[in-house]
Each structure stands twice: as C-alpha cells, then as structure tokens.
Amino acid sequence: FSLGQLVFTRGVNDKVAENEDFSKFVLNSLQRHANGDWGDLCSDDKKENEYSLNKHLRLFSAYEHGTLPKIWIITEADRSVTTVLFPDEY
C-alpha cells in the first residue's frame, strides 16, 4: 500500500538526525510497515490491521529494536500521510 507523505514528529526527526542506527531502524520499520509487517503488536492488533488494510481504514504498527527507542507508525485511512512518532508523542 502507499505510505503517502512521510511525516516524522519533532522528537523522531531530532533522533534520526543525531543517531545513524536509529535512522536505519526507522527506515527498516517503514519498509516493514509498507509490506504489511506490523511489528511488535499482539495477534489481535495484527488481525485488526489486516481488516483495516482491506477496508481502507487507518493502519498502526509498533517497532522495537535493542536499546533504541520504540516507535509507532500510523498511516491514515486515505493513505495520504504516514507518521512516525514516539508513543509519548501520540
């Protein structure tokens, strides 16, 4: 599916600028999200995303890797915008 315009919150943008490992993690997570790999969600939430994908509803995924901060990725229902954010920025 299309990610639309990519938007990073200020917190994520600042962390990407200062940490190459985090930057790679974000890019990898975006690829996973676009390919329907919803990351570190429970099975019910993953099933909800599969339903949402088919019904053109909002998509949500979460990713963690080692000591890097957890991120959330949200694609709007109309697929116009995908936002990468920290959970505390929601």
C-alpha positions as protocol buffer text, in pm:
chain_id: "A"
residue {
  index: 1
  type: PHE
  ca { x: 0 y: 0 z: 0 }
}
residue {
  index: 2
  type: SER
  ca { x: 102 y: 360 z: -45 }
}
residue {
  index: 3
  type: LEU
  ca { x: 252 y: 541 z: 253 }
}
residue {
  index: 4
  type: GLY
  ca { x: 164 y: 882 z: 111 }
}
residue {
  index: 5
  type: GLN
  ca { x: 360 y: 1175 z: 252 }
}
residue {
  index: 6
  type: LEU
  ca { x: 606 y: 1072 z: 525 }
}
residue {
  index: 7
  type: VAL
  ca { x: 599 y: 1280 z: 841 }
}
residue {
  index: 8
  type: PHE
  ca { x: 830 y: 1250 z: 1140 }
}
residue {
  index: 9
  type: THR
  ca { x: 740 y: 1414 z: 1468 }
}
residue {
  index: 10
  type: ARG
  ca { x: 997 y: 1657 z: 1600 }
}
residue {
  index: 11
  type: GLY
  ca { x: 1124 y: 1402 z: 1852 }
}
residue {
  index: 12
  type: VAL
  ca { x: 1175 y: 1134 z: 1589 }
}
residue {
  index: 13
  type: ASN
  ca { x: 1327 y: 1383 z: 1343 }
}
residue {
  index: 14
  type: ASP
  ca { x: 1579 y: 1503 z: 1603 }
}
residue {
  index: 15
  type: LYS
  ca { x: 1675 y: 1145 z: 1694 }
}
residue {
  index: 16
  type: VAL
  ca { x: 1716 y: 1048 z: 1326 }
}
residue {
  index: 17
  type: ALA
  ca { x: 1948 y: 1346 z: 1275 }
}
residue {
  index: 18
  type: GLU
  ca { x: 2170 y: 1255 z: 1569 }
}
residue {
  index: 19
  type: ASN
  ca { x: 2179 y: 873 z: 1558 }
}
residue {
  index: 20
  type: GLU
  ca { x: 2261 y: 673 z: 1245 }
}
residue {
  index: 21
  type: ASP
  ca { x: 2150 y: 341 z: 1399 }
}
residue {
  index: 22
  type: PHE
  ca { x: 1813 y: 491 z: 1487 }
}
residue {
  index: 23
  type: SER
  ca { x: 1783 y: 635 z: 1135 }
}
residue {
  index: 24
  type: LYS
  ca { x: 1839 y: 288 z: 984 }
}
residue {
  index: 25
  type: PHE
  ca { x: 1588 y: 140 z: 1230 }
}
residue {
  index: 26
  type: VAL
  ca { x: 1323 y: 392 z: 1124 }
}
residue {
  index: 27
  type: LEU
  ca { x: 1381 y: 325 z: 752 }
}
residue {
  index: 28
  type: ASN
  ca { x: 1368 y: -51 z: 807 }
}
residue {
  index: 29
  type: SER
  ca { x: 1050 y: -14 z: 1013 }
}
residue {
  index: 30
  type: LEU
  ca { x: 886 y: 193 z: 738 }
}
residue {
  index: 31
  type: GLN
  ca { x: 969 y: -80 z: 485 }
}
residue {
  index: 32
  type: ARG
  ca { x: 820 y: -342 z: 715 }
}
residue {
  index: 33
  type: HIS
  ca { x: 506 y: -133 z: 770 }
}
residue {
  index: 34
  type: ALA
  ca { x: 459 y: -81 z: 395 }
}
residue {
  index: 35
  type: ASN
  ca { x: 494 y: -457 z: 341 }
}
residue {
  index: 36
  type: GLY
  ca { x: 228 y: -544 z: 599 }
}
residue {
  index: 37
  type: ASP
  ca { x: 467 y: -650 z: 876 }
}
residue {
  index: 38
  type: TRP
  ca { x: 303 y: -477 z: 1172 }
}
residue {
  index: 39
  type: GLY
  ca { x: 597 y: -527 z: 1406 }
}
residue {
  index: 40
  type: ASP
  ca { x: 557 y: -571 z: 1779 }
}
residue {
  index: 41
  type: LEU
  ca { x: 178 y: -590 z: 1805 }
}
residue {
  index: 42
  type: CYS
  ca { x: -34 y: -861 z: 1963 }
}
residue {
  index: 43
  type: SER
  ca { x: -209 y: -1102 z: 1728 }
}
residue {
  index: 44
  type: ASP
  ca { x: -547 y: -928 z: 1771 }
}
residue {
  index: 45
  type: ASP
  ca { x: -399 y: -592 z: 1669 }
}
residue {
  index: 46
  type: LYS
  ca { x: -230 y: -752 z: 1368 }
}
residue {
  index: 47
  type: LYS
  ca { x: -563 y: -902 z: 1262 }
}
residue {
  index: 48
  type: GLU
  ca { x: -725 y: -560 z: 1303 }
}
residue {
  index: 49
  type: ASN
  ca { x: -462 y: -414 z: 1068 }
}
residue {
  index: 50
  type: GLU
  ca { x: -534 y: -683 z: 808 }
}
residue {
  index: 51
  type: TYR
  ca { x: -903 y: -592 z: 827 }
}
residue {
  index: 52
  type: SER
  ca { x: -817 y: -221 z: 811 }
}
residue {
  index: 53
  type: LEU
  ca { x: -593 y: -275 z: 510 }
}
residue {
  index: 54
  type: ASN
  ca { x: -877 y: -438 z: 316 }
}
residue {
  index: 55
  type: LYS
  ca { x: -1136 y: -182 z: 429 }
}
residue {
  index: 56
  type: HIS
  ca { x: -911 y: 122 z: 372 }
}
residue {
  index: 57
  type: LEU
  ca { x: -901 y: 219 z: 741 }
}
residue {
  index: 58
  type: ARG
  ca { x: -614 y: 362 z: 947 }
}
residue {
  index: 59
  type: LEU
  ca { x: -310 y: 135 z: 992 }
}
residue {
  index: 60
  type: PHE
  ca { x: -94 y: 119 z: 1303 }
}
residue {
  index: 61
  type: SER
  ca { x: 231 y: -61 z: 1376 }
}
residue {
  index: 62
  type: ALA
  ca { x: 491 y: -58 z: 1652 }
}
residue {
  index: 63
  type: TYR
  ca { x: 858 y: -148 z: 1639 }
}
residue {
  index: 64
  type: GLU
  ca { x: 1131 y: -206 z: 1894 }
}
residue {
  index: 65
  type: HIS
  ca { x: 1496 y: -295 z: 1842 }
}
residue {
  index: 66
  type: GLY
  ca { x: 1753 y: -345 z: 2115 }
}
residue {
  index: 67
  type: THR
  ca { x: 1819 y: -31 z: 2315 }
}
residue {
  index: 68
  type: LEU
  ca { x: 1672 y: 202 z: 2052 }
}
residue {
  index: 69
  type: PRO
  ca { x: 1351 y: 384 z: 2145 }
}
residue {
  index: 70
  type: LYS
  ca { x: 1021 y: 223 z: 2045 }
}
residue {
  index: 71
  type: ILE
  ca { x: 841 y: 387 z: 1754 }
}
residue {
  index: 72
  type: TRP
  ca { x: 487 y: 385 z: 1625 }
}
residue {
  index: 73
  type: ILE
  ca { x: 393 y: 423 z: 1259 }
}
residue {
  index: 74
  type: ILE
  ca { x: 43 y: 534 z: 1161 }
}
residue {
  index: 75
  type: THR
  ca { x: -90 y: 551 z: 805 }
}
residue {
  index: 76
  type: GLU
  ca { x: -413 y: 743 z: 762 }
}
residue {
  index: 77
  type: ALA
  ca { x: -717 y: 570 z: 612 }
}
residue {
  index: 78
  type: ASP
  ca { x: -692 y: 758 z: 282 }
}
residue {
  index: 79
  type: ARG
  ca { x: -319 y: 664 z: 262 }
}
residue {
  index: 80
  type: SER
  ca { x: -227 y: 1031 z: 220 }
}
residue {
  index: 81
  type: VAL
  ca { x: 7 y: 1052 z: 520 }
}
residue {
  index: 82
  type: THR
  ca { x: 220 y: 816 z: 727 }
}
residue {
  index: 83
  type: THR
  ca { x: 352 y: 948 z: 1058 }
}
residue {
  index: 84
  type: VAL
  ca { x: 645 y: 810 z: 1259 }
}
residue {
  index: 85
  type: LEU
  ca { x: 630 y: 902 z: 1626 }
}
residue {
  index: 86
  type: PHE
  ca { x: 733 y: 802 z: 1974 }
}
residue {
  index: 87
  type: PRO
  ca { x: 448 y: 657 z: 2184 }
}
residue {
  index: 88
  type: ASP
  ca { x: 464 y: 952 z: 2425 }
}
residue {
  index: 89
  type: GLU
  ca { x: 407 y: 1192 z: 2133 }
}
residue {
  index: 90
  type: TYR
  ca { x: 64 y: 1046 z: 2049 }
}
